[in-house]
Amino acid sequence: MLNFFQHPSRHYAPNMREEKQPCVYILASKRYGTLYIGVTSDLPKRLYQHRNGLTPGFASRYKTYRLVHYELFGDMEGAIAREKQLKNWHRQWKINLIEEKNPHWADLAVGLGLEPLKD
């Protein structure tokens, strides 16, 4: 059985509004591998899309499915500004940011309710 976060077509009660949580996230192909930076208002849903090939492009081409860093924001404008900032950073700065809180490059998506990646 899938938990609440695992499936993108979650159903909500008619009187319950969907809560948005803007965030910027970094995916990696492996430790010190290819990095992908994105922004979304529904991180579990976006991760599901990436991992199941529903978002063709860079992340699919380079198999960047491991969530190694994410930051939550109060509004989408702040998340987009941070995404642009991170995309302009040098690679080593991005690695330092990841390793500051995730030194082993663990897949943080597991903590959000997604299945571990199959290596």
VORO-454647 format. One record per atom (N, C-alpha, C): residue in one letter; x, y, z. Coordinates in steps of 0.001 Angstrom, whole numbers, plus 500000, padded with zeros to 6 digits. Atoms other than C-alpha are relative to their C-alpha. Layout:
N
AXYZ
...
END
This chain:
119
M500847498815500000
M500000500000500000
M500892501247500000
L499259498742500064
L501317503459499113
L499593500882501169
N500375499054498962
N501500506013501878
N499597501319499349
F500539498727500488
F500197509557501538
F500906500702499014
F499072499240500820
F503351510950499957
F500440499294498734
Q499406500753501083
Q504112508217497437
Q499318500131498651
H500692499993501284
H501566508815494737
H499570501406499618
P500300498621500396
P501091512002492712
P498522500312499889
S501425499723500157
S497356511602492336
S499273499811501329
R500629500074498687
R496544511987496008
R498620500636499911
H501358499459499988
H492874512601496665
H499764500742501304
Y500296499185498840
Y491660515259499045
Y498488500066500173
A501420499812499740
A488327515662500727
A499559501281499299
P500452498818500749
P486194518182498780
P500160501316500750
N499902498750499255
N486301520737501583
N501412500248500532
M498622499843499536
M490021520256502263
M500827500582498860
R499179499415501055
R492334522534500319
R501399499393500039
E498661500559500113
E495651521253499090
E501011501018500507
E498973499123499458
E498529522730501080
E501216499978499086
K498797499866500820
K501428523990498988
K501169500335500914
Q498791499706499237
Q504949524006500393
Q501130500248499013
P498924499697500946
P507351525808498073
P501354499559500530
C498650500398499604
C510854524410498123
C500915499934498786
V498971500221500997
V514080524208496196
V500688498702500418
Y499421501298499684
Y515761520826495946
Y501175499696499082
I498865500451500789
I518960519202494731
I499949498486499919
L499925501432500257
L519028515749493171
L501393499678499501
A498686500444500464
A522194513763492486
A499876498619499387
S499979501331500605
S522957510758490314
S500678499004500939
K499262500793499006
K525337509447493025
K500830500979500803
R499137499120499219
R527781510823495566
R501016500658499066
Y499145499179500863
Y529726513609493802
Y499669499836498511
G500403500180501390
G527794512799490619
G499354501253499438
T500715498908500656
T525654514946488359
T498957500571500952
L500961499322499135
L523530517520490204
L498898500656499175
Y501152499340500610
Y520074518831489325
Y499350500859501075
I500661499094499059
I518474521839491018
I498633500356499431
G501356499693500441
G514731522362490848
G499210500705501089
V500908499336499073
V511837524160492504
V498610499411499796
T501343500570500072
T508350522874493302
T499187500455501206
S500858499745498844
S505385523406495586
S499508498685500606
D500409501319499495
D504895519642496126
D501169499036499795
L498779500779500156
L508210517883496714
L499760498496499853
P500211501443500188
P506947514298497216
P499454499662498614
K500568500228501331
K504902514530494016
K501071500168498922
R498969499769501004
R507811515983492035
R501039498873500005
L499048501113499928
L510173513265493292
L499427498746499350
Y500666501142500635
Y507668510615492265
Y500060500141498477
Q499960499762501442
Q507510512192488799
Q501396499755499439
H498619500207500457
H511306512260488451
H500338498518499967
R499597501399499857
R511738508686489618
R499241499045499082
N500799500853500876
N509065507316487326
N500000500474498555
G499843499563501380
G510168509083484157
G498886500865499468
L501122499161500424
L507196511451484074
L500427501428499689
T499470498669500295
T509424514535483721
T501232499834499112
P498850500177500887
P511602514092480640
P500898501235500021
G499051498890500022
G514709516212480374
G501276499636500716
F498686500152499387
F517938516708482266
F500024498923501080
A500010500943498873
A517003514755485419
A499863498558499518
S500154501352500554
S515879511726483400
S501240499571499228
R498841500325500834
R518801511865480989
R501206499609500845
Y498828500252499164
Y521397511936483789
Y499687499187501262
K500433500855498888
K519424509772486248
K500298500616501378
T499838499310498722
T519502512320489048
T498718499802500812
Y501205500360499253
Y516957510684491370
Y500171500071501509
R499718500014498557
R518638510893494812
R499850501420500557
L500205498701499352
L517320513795496919
L501080500183501063
V498888499803499066
V520412515129498694
V499896501300500791
H500164498731499284
H519249518590499785
H498663500618499607
Y501175499189500319
Y516072520641500041
Y499817501070501056
E500279498865499117
E514980523942501563
E498550500408499792
L501405499585500053
L511405524957502390
L499889501514500095
F500219498555500035
F510053528467501788
F498543500320500274
G501359499548499726
G506997530460502767
G499226500384498755
D500666499646501250
D506277531514499189
D500856499550498813
M499322500486501201
M507164530461495672
M501051500994499505
E499026499010500447
E508955533737494929
E501354499781500684
G498766500261499264
G511518532985497642
G500695498737499520
A499435501264500482
A511995529427496400
A500638500184498620
I499469499772501351
I512501530576492799
I501283500827500064
A498793499181499853
A515007533230493874
A501170499142500488
R498943500876499496
R516977530608495814
R500453499020498919
E499634500911501095
E516869528185492861
E500950500700499029
K499143499242500920
K518351530864490590
K501371500238500615
Q498737499776499318
Q521007531646493183
Q500856498730499975
L499247501258499961
L522025527982493567
L500495499584498619
K499582500369501350
K522146527429489815
K501207500814499540
N498850499169500351
N524708530243489581
N501228499714500861
W498879500325499129
W526915528785492308
W500998499091499289
H498982500953500446
H530182526986491603
H499635498621500529
R500304501381499600
R529930523205491818
R500460499716501432
Q499486500299498657
Q532097523048494957
Q499132500624501086
W500887499383499027
W529786525473496769
W498760499140500203
K501175500877499909
K526840523182495974
K500338498743500802
I499564501186499256
I528787520167497256
I500136500334501482
N499861499583498602
N529642522062500447
N498637500152500666
L501355499832499470
L525957522944500915
L499383498637500317
I500538501346499791
I524933519294500527
I500655499353501215
E499265500711498961
E527646517974502826
E499895500642501378
E500195499328498714
E526906520536505530
E498972499261500853
K501066500692499257
K523737518633506510
K499828498545499578
N500162501365500511
N524027515411504490
N501362499481499514
P498625500346500392
P527701514355504538
P500141498676499255
H499921501300500675
H526974510819503284
H499148499947498734
W500848499900501188
W524696511975500460
W498855498983500055
A501131500917499838
A521832509884501836
A498810500499499189
D501208499639500735
D518572509833499893
D498952500490500994
L500916499387499043
L516401512232501907
L498534499723499673
A501380500283500407
A513272511183499978
A499382498898500851
V500504501079499143
V512968508115502204
V499317500596501225
G500605499313498856
G512242510454505116
G498697500708499669
L501244499374500451
L509420511973503044
L498962498949499622
G500960501064500258
G507758508576502583
G500163499281498682
L499780500705501262
L509147507484499207
L500852498758500229
E499218501234499930
E510658504067498617
E501473500304499765
P498574499821500290
P514455503790498754
P500299499679498540
L499584500275501366
L516183503845495393
L500641498631499918
K499335501275500249
K517276500537493948
K501291500311499259
D498698499696500615
D520993500808493181
D500315499130498835
END
